[in-house]
Amino acid sequence: MNQSVFFYSLIELGVSIFLGVMLLYITFRILEKFVREKYKIELNNVAYAIFISSVLFSVAFLVSGIKGPILNSLKLIQDQPGYDGIIFIDALKYTSLFLVVIVIAIALVNLISISLFTLMTKDINEFEEIKNNNIAVSIITSVIIISISLLAKDSLYLLLESFVPYPEIRSFI
């Protein structure tokens, strides 16, 4: 058994669980404050639970690929000749940067998706329908959120990759 890989995987698992729970909890609290309280939605509203679940799934799905760009950054930094930094500090720096970027991007993706969808469906007020426990409207709105997350994932990771300190490559064109 490779002990360094074993301990690295345990650390990565712990960080994934901690960051995942923290991000989902913060997202849940923000939605409680800005959606449930604004529209005065009851706690036992199934349509609201479906809507919240889709947003939480979207956040988890979009954050799930953040490890790749972070690990690429750390590998490139470590492999630089003359690197004498502290890898733990650099890991915190890149993890923080990527988390801030991805959280802002996820918030924008979800807000823009919901806003555009509600603008296009002028004859239906989705949040009023969710407040009235209209499960059909909640499911459709939730599918929009999840679908846009599926479509936006690669673009968000490309955005993160733009922060990876790849070496300069000369252009021959």
MIDOSE-1310 file (N, C-alpha, C; in nm, 2 decimals, decimal comma, always signed):
residues 173
mnqs	+0,09/-0,12/+0,00/+0,00/+0,00/+0,00/+0,09/+0,12/+0,00; +0,05/+0,22/-0,08/+0,12/+0,35/-0,09/+0,07/+0,44/+0,02; +0,14/+0,46/+0,13/+0,09/+0,53/+0,24/+0,07/+0,68/+0,21; +0,16/+0,74/+0,13/+0,14/+0,88/+0,10/+0,02/+0,91/+0,02
vffy	-0,02/+0,82/-0,08/-0,14/+0,83/-0,15/-0,26/+0,81/-0,06; -0,25/+0,71/+0,03/-0,36/+0,68/+0,13/-0,39/+0,81/+0,21; -0,28/+0,87/+0,27/-0,30/+0,98/+0,36/-0,35/+1,10/+0,28; -0,30/+1,12/+0,16/-0,34/+1,23/+0,07/-0,49/+1,21/+0,04
slie	-0,53/+1,09/+0,01/-0,67/+1,07/-0,02/-0,76/+1,10/+0,10; -0,72/+1,06/+0,22/-0,79/+1,09/+0,34/-0,81/+1,24/+0,36; -0,70/+1,31/+0,34/-0,70/+1,46/+0,36/-0,79/+1,52/+0,25; -0,78/+1,47/+0,13/-0,87/+1,52/+0,02/-1,02/+1,49/+0,05
lgvs	-1,05/+1,38/+0,10/-1,18/+1,34/+0,14/-1,23/+1,43/+0,25; -1,15/+1,45/+0,35/-1,19/+1,54/+0,46/-1,22/+1,68/+0,41; -1,13/+1,73/+0,33/-1,15/+1,87/+0,28/-1,27/+1,88/+0,19; -1,30/+1,77/+0,11/-1,42/+1,77/+0,02/-1,54/+1,77/+0,11
iflg	-1,55/+1,69/+0,21/-1,67/+1,69/+0,30/-1,69/+1,82/+0,37; -1,58/+1,87/+0,43/-1,59/+2,00/+0,50/-1,63/+2,11/+0,41; -1,56/+2,13/+0,29/-1,60/+2,24/+0,20/-1,74/+2,22/+0,14; -1,77/+2,09/+0,11/-1,91/+2,07/+0,06/-2,02/+2,10/+0,15
vmll	-2,00/+2,06/+0,28/-2,11/+2,09/+0,38/-2,11/+2,24/+0,40; -2,00/+2,30/+0,41/-2,00/+2,45/+0,43/-2,07/+2,53/+0,32; -2,03/+2,49/+0,20/-2,09/+2,56/+0,08/-2,24/+2,54/+0,07; -2,28/+2,41/+0,09/-2,42/+2,38/+0,08/-2,50/+2,45/+0,20
yitf	-2,44/+2,45/+0,32/-2,51/+2,52/+0,43/-2,52/+2,67/+0,40; -2,42/+2,73/+0,35/-2,42/+2,87/+0,32/-2,52/+2,90/+0,22; -2,52/+2,82/+0,11/-2,62/+2,83/+0,00/-2,76/+2,82/+0,06; -2,79/+2,72/+0,14/-2,92/+2,70/+0,20/-2,96/+2,82/+0,28
rile	-2,87/+2,87/+0,36/-2,91/+2,99/+0,45/-2,94/+3,11/+0,36; -2,86/+3,13/+0,26/-2,88/+3,25/+0,17/-3,02/+3,23/+0,10; -3,05/+3,12/+0,05/-3,18/+3,09/-0,01/-3,30/+3,11/+0,09; -3,28/+3,06/+0,21/-3,38/+3,08/+0,32/-3,40/+3,23/+0,34
kfvr	-3,30/+3,31/+0,34/-3,31/+3,45/+0,37/-3,37/+3,53/+0,25; -3,32/+3,50/+0,13/-3,37/+3,58/+0,02/-3,48/+3,53/-0,06; -3,52/+3,40/-0,05/-3,63/+3,35/-0,12/-3,75/+3,32/-0,02; -3,72/+3,23/+0,07/-3,83/+3,19/+0,16/-3,89/+3,30/+0,24
ekyk	-3,80/+3,38/+0,30/-3,85/+3,50/+0,38/-3,91/+3,61/+0,29; -3,86/+3,63/+0,17/-3,91/+3,73/+0,08/-4,05/+3,70/+0,04; -4,07/+3,57/+0,00/-4,20/+3,53/-0,05/-4,29/+3,47/+0,06; -4,24/+3,47/+0,18/-4,32/+3,42/+0,29/-4,37/+3,27/+0,27
ieln	-4,27/+3,19/+0,23/-4,30/+3,05/+0,20/-4,29/+2,97/+0,33; -4,39/+2,88/+0,35/-4,40/+2,79/+0,46/-4,28/+2,69/+0,46; -4,24/+2,65/+0,58/-4,13/+2,55/+0,59/-4,17/+2,41/+0,53; -4,30/+2,37/+0,54/-4,34/+2,24/+0,49/-4,39/+2,24/+0,35
nvay	-4,34/+2,34/+0,27/-4,38/+2,35/+0,13/-4,30/+2,26/+0,04; -4,36/+2,16/-0,02/-4,29/+2,06/-0,10/-4,23/+2,13/-0,23; -4,30/+2,22/-0,29/-4,25/+2,28/-0,41/-4,13/+2,36/-0,38; -4,12/+2,43/-0,27/-4,00/+2,50/-0,23/-3,89/+2,41/-0,20
aifi	-3,92/+2,29/-0,14/-3,81/+2,19/-0,11/-3,75/+2,14/-0,24; -3,83/+2,12/-0,34/-3,78/+2,07/-0,47/-3,69/+2,18/-0,53; -3,74/+2,31/-0,53/-3,66/+2,42/-0,58/-3,53/+2,43/-0,51; -3,53/+2,43/-0,38/-3,40/+2,44/-0,30/-3,31/+2,32/-0,33
ssvl	-3,37/+2,20/-0,34/-3,29/+2,08/-0,37/-3,21/+2,10/-0,50; -3,28/+2,16/-0,60/-3,22/+2,17/-0,73/-3,10/+2,27/-0,73; -3,12/+2,38/-0,65/-3,01/+2,48/-0,64/-2,89/+2,41/-0,56; -2,92/+2,34/-0,46/-2,81/+2,27/-0,38/-2,74/+2,17/-0,47
fsva	-2,82/+2,10/-0,55/-2,75/+2,00/-0,64/-2,67/+2,08/-0,74; -2,72/+2,19/-0,79/-2,64/+2,27/-0,89/-2,51/+2,31/-0,83; -2,51/+2,36/-0,71/-2,39/+2,41/-0,64/-2,29/+2,29/-0,62; -2,34/+2,18/-0,57/-2,25/+2,07/-0,55/-2,20/+2,02/-0,68
flvs	-2,28/+2,01/-0,79/-2,23/+1,96/-0,92/-2,13/+2,05/-0,97; -2,15/+2,18/-0,97/-2,05/+2,28/-1,02/-1,92/+2,29/-0,94; -1,93/+2,26/-0,81/-1,81/+2,27/-0,73/-1,73/+2,14/-0,74; -1,79/+2,03/-0,79/-1,73/+1,90/-0,78/-1,60/+1,89/-0,86
gikg	-1,58/+1,97/-0,96/-1,46/+1,96/-1,05/-1,35/+2,06/-1,01; -1,36/+2,13/-0,90/-1,27/+2,23/-0,87/-1,13/+2,18/-0,83; -1,12/+2,05/-0,79/-1,00/+1,99/-0,75/-0,89/+1,99/-0,86; -0,94/+1,96/-0,99/-0,85/+1,95/-1,10/-0,76/+2,08/-1,12
piln	-0,82/+2,19/-1,13/-0,74/+2,31/-1,15/-0,65/+2,34/-1,03; -0,70/+2,31/-0,91/-0,61/+2,34/-0,79/-0,49/+2,25/-0,79; -0,51/+2,12/-0,82/-0,40/+2,02/-0,82/-0,30/+2,06/-0,94; -0,36/+2,10/-1,06/-0,27/+2,14/-1,17/-0,18/+2,26/-1,13
slkl	-0,24/+2,35/-1,06/-0,17/+2,47/-1,01/-0,05/+2,43/-0,92; -0,09/+2,35/-0,82/+0,01/+2,31/-0,72/+0,13/+2,22/-0,79; +0,09/+2,14/-0,88/+0,19/+2,06/-0,95/+0,28/+2,15/-1,03; +0,23/+2,24/-1,10/+0,31/+2,33/-1,18/+0,40/+2,42/-1,09
iqdq	+0,35/+2,46/-0,98/+0,43/+2,54/-0,89/+0,54/+2,46/-0,83; +0,51/+2,34/-0,79/+0,61/+2,26/-0,73/+0,72/+2,22/-0,83; +0,68/+2,20/-0,95/+0,78/+2,15/-1,05/+0,87/+2,26/-1,11; +0,84/+2,39/-1,07/+0,92/+2,50/-1,12/+1,06/+2,48/-1,06
pgyd	+1,17/+2,50/-1,14/+1,30/+2,50/-1,09/+1,32/+2,61/-0,99; +1,38/+2,58/-0,88/+1,41/+2,68/-0,77/+1,29/+2,71/-0,68; +1,18/+2,63/-0,69/+1,07/+2,65/-0,60/+1,11/+2,63/-0,46; +1,09/+2,73/-0,37/+1,13/+2,71/-0,23/+1,02/+2,76/-0,14
giif	+0,90/+2,76/-0,20/+0,78/+2,80/-0,11/+0,73/+2,69/-0,03; +0,63/+2,72/+0,05/+0,56/+2,62/+0,13/+0,44/+2,58/+0,06; +0,43/+2,45/+0,02/+0,32/+2,40/-0,06/+0,19/+2,42/+0,01; +0,19/+2,41/+0,14/+0,06/+2,42/+0,22/+0,00/+2,56/+0,20
idal	+0,09/+2,66/+0,21/+0,05/+2,80/+0,19/+0,00/+2,83/+0,05; +0,07/+2,77/-0,05/+0,03/+2,79/-0,19/-0,10/+2,71/-0,21; -0,12/+2,60/-0,15/-0,24/+2,52/-0,16/-0,36/+2,60/-0,11; -0,34/+2,67/+0,01/-0,45/+2,75/+0,06/-0,48/+2,87/-0,03
kyts	-0,37/+2,93/-0,08/-0,39/+3,04/-0,17/-0,47/+3,01/-0,29; -0,43/+2,90/-0,36/-0,50/+2,86/-0,49/-0,64/+2,81/-0,45; -0,66/+2,73/-0,35/-0,79/+2,68/-0,31/-0,88/+2,80/-0,28; -0,84/+2,90/-0,21/-0,92/+3,02/-0,18/-0,96/+3,09/-0,30
lflv	-0,86/+3,11/-0,39/-0,89/+3,19/-0,51/-0,99/+3,11/-0,60; -0,97/+2,98/-0,61/-1,06/+2,91/-0,70/-1,20/+2,90/-0,63; -1,21/+2,89/-0,50/-1,34/+2,88/-0,43/-1,41/+3,01/-0,45; -1,34/+3,12/-0,43/-1,41/+3,25/-0,45/-1,46/+3,27/-0,59
vivi	-1,38/+3,24/-0,69/-1,42/+3,25/-0,83/-1,53/+3,16/-0,86; -1,53/+3,03/-0,82/-1,64/+2,94/-0,85/-1,77/+2,97/-0,78; -1,76/+3,02/-0,66/-1,88/+3,05/-0,58/-1,95/+3,17/-0,65; -1,87/+3,27/-0,69/-1,93/+3,39/-0,76/-1,99/+3,35/-0,89
aial	-1,92/+3,26/-0,96/-1,96/+3,22/-1,09/-2,09/+3,13/-1,08; -2,10/+3,05/-0,98/-2,22/+2,96/-0,96/-2,33/+3,05/-0,92; -2,31/+3,15/-0,83/-2,42/+3,24/-0,80/-2,47/+3,31/-0,92; -2,38/+3,36/-1,00/-2,42/+3,43/-1,12/-2,50/+3,34/-1,22
vnli	-2,45/+3,22/-1,24/-2,51/+3,12/-1,33/-2,65/+3,09/-1,28; -2,67/+3,06/-1,15/-2,80/+3,03/-1,10/-2,90/+3,15/-1,11; -2,85/+3,27/-1,07/-2,93/+3,39/-1,07/-2,97/+3,43/-1,21; -2,88/+3,42/-1,30/-2,91/+3,46/-1,44/-3,00/+3,36/-1,50
sisl	-2,98/+3,23/-1,47/-3,07/+3,13/-1,53/-3,22/+3,15/-1,48; -3,23/+3,16/-1,35/-3,36/+3,18/-1,29/-3,43/+3,31/-1,34; -3,35/+3,42/-1,35/-3,40/+3,55/-1,39/-3,44/+3,54/-1,54; -3,36/+3,48/-1,63/-3,40/+3,47/-1,77/-3,53/+3,38/-1,78
ftlm	-3,53/+3,28/-1,71/-3,65/+3,19/-1,72/-3,77/+3,26/-1,68; -3,76/+3,33/-1,56/-3,88/+3,40/-1,51/-3,92/+3,52/-1,61; -3,82/+3,58/-1,67/-3,86/+3,68/-1,77/-3,93/+3,63/-1,89; -3,89/+3,51/-1,93/-3,95/+3,45/-2,05/-4,09/+3,39/-2,03
tkdi	-4,12/+3,36/-1,90/-4,25/+3,31/-1,87/-4,33/+3,42/-1,80; -4,36/+3,52/-1,87/-4,43/+3,64/-1,81/-4,56/+3,61/-1,75; -4,63/+3,51/-1,81/-4,76/+3,48/-1,76/-4,77/+3,40/-1,63; -4,65/+3,35/-1,59/-4,64/+3,27/-1,46/-4,54/+3,34/-1,37
nefe	-4,58/+3,36/-1,25/-4,49/+3,41/-1,14/-4,44/+3,28/-1,07; -4,32/+3,23/-1,11/-4,27/+3,10/-1,05/-4,27/+3,10/-0,90; -4,22/+3,21/-0,84/-4,21/+3,21/-0,69/-4,34/+3,22/-0,62; -4,44/+3,28/-0,68/-4,57/+3,28/-0,63/-4,63/+3,14/-0,64
eikn	-4,61/+3,08/-0,75/-4,66/+2,94/-0,77/-4,59/+2,84/-0,67; -4,46/+2,86/-0,65/-4,39/+2,78/-0,55/-4,44/+2,81/-0,41; -4,47/+2,93/-0,38/-4,53/+2,97/-0,25/-4,66/+2,90/-0,23; -4,74/+2,88/-0,34/-4,87/+2,82/-0,34/-4,85/+2,67/-0,35
nnia	-4,73/+2,62/-0,34/-4,70/+2,47/-0,34/-4,74/+2,41/-0,47; -4,72/+2,48/-0,58/-4,74/+2,42/-0,72/-4,61/+2,34/-0,75; -4,62/+2,21/-0,74/-4,51/+2,12/-0,76/-4,47/+2,12/-0,91; -4,56/+2,13/-1,00/-4,53/+2,12/-1,14/-4,44/+2,24/-1,18
vsii	-4,47/+2,36/-1,14/-4,39/+2,48/-1,17/-4,25/+2,46/-1,10; -4,25/+2,41/-0,98/-4,12/+2,39/-0,91/-4,03/+2,29/-0,98; -4,09/+2,18/-1,03/-4,01/+2,08/-1,10/-3,96/+2,14/-1,23; -4,04/+2,22/-1,30/-3,99/+2,28/-1,43/-3,88/+2,38/-1,40
tsvi	-3,89/+2,46/-1,30/-3,79/+2,56/-1,26/-3,66/+2,49/-1,22; -3,68/+2,38/-1,14/-3,57/+2,30/-1,09/-3,49/+2,24/-1,21; -3,56/+2,18/-1,31/-3,50/+2,12/-1,42/-3,42/+2,23/-1,50; -3,47/+2,35/-1,51/-3,40/+2,46/-1,58/-3,27/+2,48/-1,50
iisi	-3,27/+2,49/-1,37/-3,15/+2,52/-1,29/-3,05/+2,40/-1,31; -3,09/+2,28/-1,30/-3,00/+2,17/-1,32/-2,95/+2,16/-1,46; -3,03/+2,18/-1,56/-2,99/+2,18/-1,70/-2,88/+2,28/-1,73; -2,90/+2,40/-1,68/-2,81/+2,51/-1,71/-2,68/+2,48/-1,64
slla	-2,68/+2,42/-1,52/-2,56/+2,38/-1,45/-2,48/+2,27/-1,54; -2,55/+2,18/-1,60/-2,49/+2,08/-1,68/-2,42/+2,15/-1,80; -2,49/+2,25/-1,86/-2,44/+2,31/-1,98/-2,32/+2,41/-1,94; -2,32/+2,47/-1,82/-2,22/+2,57/-1,79/-2,10/+2,51/-1,72
kdsl	-2,10/+2,38/-1,68/-1,99/+2,32/-1,60/-1,85/+2,34/-1,68; -1,85/+2,29/-1,80/-1,72/+2,30/-1,87/-1,67/+2,44/-1,89; -1,76/+2,54/-1,91/-1,71/+2,68/-1,92/-1,66/+2,73/-1,79; -1,72/+2,69/-1,68/-1,67/+2,74/-1,55/-1,54/+2,68/-1,52
ylll	-1,51/+2,55/-1,56/-1,38/+2,49/-1,53/-1,27/+2,56/-1,62; -1,31/+2,59/-1,74/-1,22/+2,66/-1,83/-1,19/+2,80/-1,77; -1,28/+2,86/-1,71/-1,26/+2,99/-1,64/-1,16/+2,97/-1,53; -1,17/+2,86/-1,45/-1,08/+2,83/-1,34/-0,94/+2,80/-1,40
esfv	-0,93/+2,73/-1,51/-0,80/+2,69/-1,57/-0,73/+2,82/-1,62; -0,80/+2,93/-1,64/-0,73/+3,05/-1,68/-0,64/+3,11/-1,57; -0,67/+3,06/-1,44/-0,59/+3,11/-1,33/-0,47/+3,02/-1,30; -0,47/+2,90/-1,37/-0,36/+2,81/-1,34/-0,23/+2,87/-1,40
pype	-0,12/+2,87/-1,33/+0,01/+2,93/-1,38/+0,08/+2,85/-1,48; +0,02/+2,82/-1,59/+0,09/+2,74/-1,69/+0,21/+2,82/-1,75; +0,32/+2,75/-1,78/+0,44/+2,82/-1,84/+0,40/+2,89/-1,97; +0,47/+3,00/-2,00/+0,45/+3,07/-2,13/+0,49/+2,98/-2,25
irsf	+0,41/+2,98/-2,35/+0,45/+2,90/-2,47/+0,46/+3,00/-2,58; +0,57/+3,00/-2,65/+0,58/+3,10/-2,76/+0,50/+3,06/-2,88; +0,44/+3,16/-2,94/+0,36/+3,14/-3,06/+0,45/+3,15/-3,18; +0,43/+3,05/-3,27/+0,51/+3,05/-3,40/+0,43/+3,11/-3,51
i	+0,31/+3,15/-3,48/+0,23/+3,21/-3,59/+0,24/+3,36/-3,59
